[in-house]
Amino acid sequence: MSEIVFFVGLGIFVLGGMGLLIAAFRTSILWGLAVLFVAPVAIIYTIFRWQDAKGSFKIQVFGFLIMAAFAYMNGGISSVTSEISNLSSVNISPPANSSISKSNVRNQQFRCDGRTHCSQMTSCAEATYFLKNCPNTKMDGDNDGIPCEGQWCR
């Protein structure tokens, strides 16, 4: 839930940046292109064209403050990704009726990385790990606990 606050702040920050870009294009095409393609020009534009840019700048500051408050309350941005790195230490065991050897599964290191289909796997052990530990997998059509039976785990 708290990660949502961070992404709301990021969204507000991005909207402020888009507002700044629109303000720059309203001033002139050259300002707009410069702000779009050369990042430091946005700061220069904000300083020299304060009346045009102050609304967007304030929105960006508000979004940044939300993200900073989230990071401070949660021990930094790295705390969000630390949970992901903890998954590599998870030990799994295959289903009792599987032909996979337990030592083979323990010796390999897998981690959830967003893959959900059998065509994205490279072995039965990997597919089994993903089925047991990762969300939203689509590898066990008959719900018998054995993934990718037509491709990897025959």
Backbone bond lengths (Angstrom), bond angles and torsions (degrees), N, CA, C in turn:
res aa  C-N    CA-C-N  psi(-1)  N-CA   C-N-CA  omega(-1)  CA-C   N-CA-C  phi
1 M - - - 1.455 - - 1.523 111.11 -
2 S 1.340 115.75 -42.90 1.458 118.04 -176.55 1.524 112.04 -68.31
3 E 1.354 117.44 -24.41 1.457 119.14 176.75 1.518 110.97 -65.43
4 I 1.319 116.15 -28.10 1.462 120.33 178.95 1.519 109.90 -61.70
5 V 1.329 116.77 -38.56 1.467 120.75 178.69 1.520 110.10 -60.12
6 F 1.326 116.60 -42.43 1.460 119.93 178.52 1.530 110.94 -60.99
7 F 1.334 116.39 -45.14 1.458 119.34 -177.92 1.529 112.25 -71.39
8 V 1.318 118.06 -28.36 1.469 120.42 173.04 1.524 108.99 -64.84
9 G 1.330 116.45 -45.68 1.467 120.24 176.87 1.516 111.75 -60.00
10 L 1.332 116.62 -41.43 1.460 120.61 178.08 1.528 110.70 -63.35
11 G 1.329 116.29 -41.33 1.463 120.40 178.30 1.520 111.80 -62.73
12 I 1.327 117.20 -42.84 1.468 121.05 177.79 1.526 109.77 -63.19
13 F 1.328 116.79 -41.42 1.464 120.94 178.91 1.532 110.63 -61.12
14 V 1.320 116.73 -44.25 1.468 121.40 -179.90 1.527 110.62 -65.69
15 L 1.331 117.21 -40.82 1.469 120.09 177.86 1.530 110.91 -61.60
16 G 1.325 116.78 -39.45 1.458 120.20 175.81 1.521 111.46 -62.75
17 G 1.329 116.32 -39.25 1.468 120.13 177.28 1.517 112.06 -64.83
18 M 1.332 116.04 -38.70 1.471 119.01 177.50 1.528 110.35 -67.33
19 G 1.332 116.58 -37.36 1.465 119.88 176.08 1.513 111.45 -62.46
20 L 1.327 116.50 -40.52 1.467 120.64 177.27 1.526 110.55 -62.92
21 L 1.304 116.68 -41.54 1.464 120.86 178.66 1.536 110.96 -63.72
22 I 1.318 116.64 -42.29 1.469 120.21 177.86 1.525 110.67 -63.46
23 A 1.337 117.03 -42.66 1.462 120.71 178.07 1.524 111.05 -61.43
24 A 1.335 116.36 -39.61 1.466 119.77 179.39 1.526 110.85 -66.00
25 F 1.322 117.90 -41.56 1.471 119.93 178.12 1.528 111.10 -67.84
26 R 1.324 117.73 -31.43 1.470 119.56 176.52 1.517 111.02 -67.43
27 T 1.330 116.99 -32.32 1.461 120.57 177.83 1.526 110.02 -68.01
28 S 1.317 116.50 -53.00 1.468 121.71 175.08 1.515 109.32 -169.10
29 I 1.303 115.59 159.83 1.463 120.60 179.51 1.523 110.70 -64.94
30 L 1.325 117.27 -34.80 1.467 120.09 179.95 1.528 111.75 -67.35
31 W 1.348 116.70 -43.62 1.456 119.06 176.25 1.527 110.17 -60.62
32 G 1.314 116.83 -44.38 1.451 121.11 -178.84 1.521 112.28 -60.20
33 L 1.323 116.44 -47.26 1.461 120.26 179.48 1.529 111.36 -65.33
34 A 1.327 116.33 -38.84 1.465 119.87 179.77 1.531 110.75 -65.63
35 V 1.325 117.39 -43.71 1.469 120.78 178.60 1.527 110.44 -64.98
36 L 1.332 116.41 -37.28 1.459 120.80 -178.59 1.526 112.43 -67.59
37 F 1.333 116.97 -42.73 1.464 119.97 -170.80 1.535 115.16 -103.51
38 V 1.330 118.91 -16.93 1.464 121.19 -177.94 1.532 107.68 -126.51
39 A 1.334 116.40 102.68 1.463 121.64 -171.16 1.534 114.72 -54.34
40 P 1.324 120.52 -45.86 1.474 118.82 -178.17 1.527 113.75 -63.15
41 V 1.317 117.25 -19.90 1.464 119.88 179.65 1.527 110.65 -65.72
42 A 1.320 118.08 -27.71 1.464 120.88 177.78 1.529 110.46 -61.41
43 I 1.319 116.74 -38.90 1.467 120.69 177.71 1.521 110.08 -67.48
44 I 1.318 115.39 -44.41 1.465 120.08 179.04 1.524 110.26 -62.07
45 Y 1.322 117.38 -43.73 1.467 121.69 178.62 1.524 110.01 -60.90
46 T 1.332 117.23 -43.24 1.462 120.88 -179.65 1.523 111.13 -62.03
47 I 1.319 117.51 -38.88 1.471 121.15 -179.81 1.528 110.99 -70.23
48 F 1.333 116.88 -48.65 1.462 120.05 -174.42 1.526 113.42 -79.60
49 R 1.298 118.17 -25.51 1.469 121.58 -178.22 1.528 109.67 -120.66
50 W 1.342 115.87 49.89 1.452 121.62 -174.03 1.528 112.85 -54.90
51 Q 1.309 117.94 -42.22 1.466 120.85 -178.22 1.529 111.58 -60.95
52 D 1.326 117.40 -34.57 1.461 120.73 179.35 1.533 112.22 -81.68
53 A 1.328 116.55 -29.00 1.461 120.54 -170.46 1.526 114.73 -103.66
54 K 1.329 118.70 -8.84 1.466 118.88 -170.83 1.529 113.37 -65.09
55 G 1.311 119.29 -35.27 1.469 120.82 179.27 1.519 111.51 -63.71
56 S 1.325 116.37 -48.14 1.461 121.03 179.40 1.523 111.28 -65.26
57 F 1.319 115.96 -38.00 1.469 120.35 178.86 1.527 110.42 -62.93
58 K 1.321 117.19 -43.56 1.463 120.64 179.54 1.530 111.22 -64.11
59 I 1.330 117.65 -37.71 1.465 121.25 177.48 1.531 109.85 -64.07
60 Q 1.336 116.39 -42.41 1.460 119.43 178.75 1.526 111.62 -64.72
61 V 1.309 117.43 -40.74 1.466 120.47 178.20 1.521 110.05 -62.99
62 F 1.342 117.46 -41.46 1.460 121.25 178.21 1.532 110.75 -60.87
63 G 1.331 117.59 -46.22 1.463 121.40 177.75 1.515 111.90 -61.96
64 F 1.321 116.17 -41.29 1.465 120.22 178.60 1.528 111.09 -63.91
65 L 1.325 117.02 -40.59 1.465 120.25 179.24 1.529 111.51 -63.78
66 I 1.314 117.29 -37.73 1.467 120.49 176.66 1.528 109.64 -63.10
67 M 1.334 117.19 -46.15 1.467 120.09 179.53 1.530 111.34 -64.14
68 A 1.334 116.70 -40.62 1.463 120.23 -179.70 1.530 111.05 -66.16
69 A 1.327 116.85 -40.62 1.461 119.98 178.38 1.523 110.56 -63.81
70 F 1.330 117.14 -41.47 1.464 120.83 176.95 1.523 110.27 -60.20
71 A 1.326 116.22 -47.12 1.464 120.51 -178.21 1.527 110.89 -62.70
72 Y 1.314 116.66 -40.71 1.464 120.12 179.99 1.526 111.63 -65.60
73 M 1.329 116.81 -44.65 1.466 120.52 -177.51 1.524 112.54 -70.78
74 N 1.324 117.90 -23.61 1.460 120.53 -177.40 1.520 113.16 -108.51
75 G 1.290 117.92 16.52 1.454 121.05 175.58 1.510 114.18 76.58
76 G 1.303 118.34 22.15 1.458 122.17 178.03 1.505 112.46 103.38
77 I 1.308 115.50 165.10 1.462 121.95 -178.91 1.519 110.28 -66.93
78 S 1.308 118.19 -29.78 1.463 120.16 -177.84 1.520 112.25 -64.09
79 S 1.338 117.90 -20.18 1.460 119.55 178.87 1.520 111.15 -67.19
80 V 1.326 117.72 -25.61 1.457 120.93 177.81 1.522 109.73 -69.14
81 T 1.319 117.01 -42.44 1.457 120.60 -177.42 1.522 113.01 -84.84
82 S 1.329 118.15 -13.22 1.464 119.13 -178.41 1.520 111.43 -66.67
83 E 1.318 117.86 -31.46 1.458 120.58 178.26 1.523 110.47 -64.20
84 I 1.303 117.33 -35.87 1.460 121.18 -179.97 1.524 109.93 -66.54
85 S 1.318 117.31 -41.99 1.462 119.64 -178.31 1.529 111.63 -68.87
86 N 1.322 118.84 -22.50 1.466 121.10 178.56 1.526 111.72 -69.40
87 L 1.315 118.43 -18.65 1.458 121.30 -177.94 1.520 112.80 -68.30
88 S 1.320 117.89 -22.94 1.460 119.66 -177.62 1.532 111.98 -69.68
89 S 1.313 118.15 -19.08 1.462 120.27 -179.73 1.527 112.75 -92.20
90 V 1.328 118.44 4.45 1.453 121.81 -178.73 1.522 109.64 -76.52
91 N 1.345 116.81 126.28 1.461 121.84 174.39 1.515 108.58 -92.92
92 I 1.320 115.84 137.08 1.453 119.63 178.47 1.518 108.96 -124.11
93 S 1.294 115.68 160.36 1.459 119.87 172.24 1.519 107.29 -130.24
94 P 1.316 117.41 143.20 1.460 120.51 -177.53 1.518 110.88 -71.48
95 P 1.332 118.18 164.78 1.455 121.10 176.15 1.531 110.55 -59.07
96 A 1.323 116.35 152.93 1.458 121.03 -176.36 1.523 112.26 -60.47
97 N 1.324 118.05 -33.79 1.457 120.66 -177.74 1.529 112.89 -92.70
98 S 1.318 117.13 12.68 1.459 120.84 -179.27 1.524 109.97 -87.75
99 S 1.323 115.73 152.07 1.460 120.51 178.88 1.525 112.30 -90.59
100 I 1.324 117.29 8.58 1.457 121.29 -179.43 1.521 108.98 -80.35
101 S 1.308 117.69 135.23 1.461 119.13 176.91 1.523 108.76 -78.27
102 K 1.330 116.76 141.20 1.450 121.18 -177.37 1.517 111.65 -64.67
103 S 1.310 117.88 -36.95 1.459 119.61 -178.64 1.524 111.10 -66.98
104 N 1.330 117.09 -33.74 1.466 120.40 178.97 1.518 110.90 -63.96
105 V 1.323 117.44 -40.04 1.458 120.72 -179.70 1.515 110.51 -69.44
106 R 1.342 118.50 -41.38 1.457 120.93 -177.75 1.523 111.92 -68.32
107 N 1.318 117.74 -30.82 1.455 120.48 -176.69 1.520 112.93 -73.76
108 Q 1.305 118.00 -20.18 1.460 119.95 -177.56 1.516 109.94 -97.07
109 Q 1.305 116.01 142.09 1.465 122.01 178.86 1.516 109.05 -103.48
110 F 1.312 117.10 117.40 1.452 122.20 175.76 1.519 108.12 -122.82
111 R 1.325 116.22 160.04 1.457 120.01 172.57 1.516 109.24 -149.92
112 C 1.309 115.24 149.30 1.462 121.41 -178.83 1.527 108.93 -65.77
113 D 1.308 115.69 124.21 1.456 119.44 -178.78 1.523 112.46 -135.28
114 G 1.317 116.70 19.41 1.461 120.16 175.61 1.515 114.96 99.14
115 R 1.334 117.95 -11.39 1.467 119.47 178.38 1.528 108.98 -71.00
116 T 1.339 116.53 140.56 1.459 119.91 -175.87 1.522 113.62 -131.95
117 H 1.326 119.80 -12.53 1.460 122.41 -173.19 1.531 111.86 -113.20
118 C 1.333 115.46 155.19 1.467 121.53 179.82 1.527 111.80 -59.81
119 S 1.313 117.01 -35.25 1.467 120.16 -178.14 1.527 111.90 -64.84
120 Q 1.322 117.37 -15.19 1.457 121.31 -179.83 1.529 112.27 -94.90
121 M 1.323 117.85 -4.99 1.460 122.50 -178.26 1.530 110.17 -91.21
122 T 1.333 115.96 163.86 1.460 120.67 179.01 1.526 112.29 -119.89
123 S 1.347 117.49 -6.62 1.459 120.23 179.06 1.521 109.64 -161.96
124 C 1.309 114.52 167.33 1.461 120.31 175.93 1.528 110.35 -66.71
125 A 1.324 116.63 -38.76 1.459 120.32 -179.90 1.529 110.74 -61.99
126 E 1.313 115.93 -41.87 1.463 119.91 179.27 1.529 110.26 -65.33
127 A 1.319 117.00 -44.86 1.466 121.06 179.25 1.525 110.79 -61.55
128 T 1.334 117.04 -39.77 1.461 121.19 178.79 1.520 110.74 -64.47
129 Y 1.323 116.04 -42.83 1.463 119.65 177.74 1.522 110.42 -59.23
130 F 1.341 116.55 -48.59 1.456 120.43 -178.28 1.525 111.29 -62.01
131 L 1.331 117.23 -41.16 1.464 120.62 -179.86 1.524 111.22 -62.44
132 K 1.338 117.07 -41.96 1.464 121.22 -176.31 1.525 113.49 -78.31
133 N 1.339 118.24 -30.41 1.456 120.28 -167.84 1.523 116.16 -118.27
134 C 1.310 118.74 -14.69 1.454 120.36 -171.86 1.530 110.44 -113.24
135 P 1.324 117.09 145.49 1.470 119.88 -178.12 1.529 112.24 -78.30
136 N 1.325 115.21 154.83 1.467 124.18 170.62 1.520 114.71 61.12
137 T 1.319 118.18 31.48 1.464 118.66 177.72 1.523 109.57 -76.87
138 K 1.312 115.43 151.19 1.461 122.23 -179.46 1.528 108.47 -126.89
139 M 1.342 115.85 56.72 1.454 120.81 -173.14 1.519 113.87 -122.12
140 D 1.316 118.39 2.31 1.461 120.96 -178.29 1.521 108.60 -132.74
141 G 1.320 115.58 78.44 1.462 121.49 -174.76 1.513 114.04 -62.65
142 D 1.334 118.27 -32.83 1.461 120.04 -178.14 1.533 112.58 -99.54
143 N 1.328 116.96 7.28 1.472 123.13 175.67 1.529 113.75 53.48
144 D 1.329 116.49 39.65 1.461 119.29 178.15 1.528 112.58 -99.87
145 G 1.330 117.50 3.70 1.462 121.29 178.59 1.511 114.08 88.44
146 I 1.327 117.56 -3.19 1.465 121.35 179.22 1.535 107.33 -110.72
147 P 1.331 117.22 115.94 1.459 119.77 -176.98 1.529 112.13 -83.76
148 C 1.300 116.03 155.98 1.469 123.44 168.64 1.529 112.42 50.70
149 E 1.323 117.39 46.91 1.468 120.76 -176.28 1.521 112.77 -64.94
150 G 1.307 117.95 -28.11 1.452 120.18 179.64 1.516 113.05 -83.79
151 Q 1.321 117.78 -11.43 1.463 119.56 -174.22 1.526 113.01 -122.83
152 W 1.348 118.37 -52.25 1.455 121.18 -172.87 1.515 114.37 -111.99
153 C 1.310 117.75 -43.96 1.472 121.60 -172.81 1.529 109.64 -106.36
154 R 1.314 116.48 75.32 1.474 120.87 -176.89 1.505 111.62 -87.58
